Amino acid sequence: MRAMGETGRRDAALLGSDLILGSRLRAALARAGIALHQAPGSEGLPASPLVFVDLNSDVDARIEAISRITAGSPERIVVGFCDHDADGIRRRAMAAGATRVVANRHLAEAAARLAGDRA
């Protein structure tokens, strides 16, 4: 199965504004030929089949966004990422519908694995 977005290209979306984590994610996905579209809020988020959500800030709004994303498109893969010791955030994101939640330090690895699975 290919991660095809509205443009017909393989793509993914990032709900978040952290430049460092965003660039790491972009680089990991680019190696697999997947374009990353970043939006600081859910209003500008494209309808990509693979969505990453930064849970390091704006936690309540982003967990609410996970609920909306998965309610409207349950087939979308939603991956949250946060600090390794943020168990409460991880549980809330999973309860909201996230497919998985990874530690920040494992984001690039998880993205590469998902990109390979979706190729």
Secondary structure, 3 states (H helix, E strand, C coil): CCCECCCCCEEEEEECCCHHHHHHHHHHHHCCCCEEEEECCHHHCCCCCEEEEECCCCHHHHHHHHHHHHHHCCCCEEEEEECCCCHHHHHHHHHHCCCEEEEHHHHHHHHHHHHHHCC
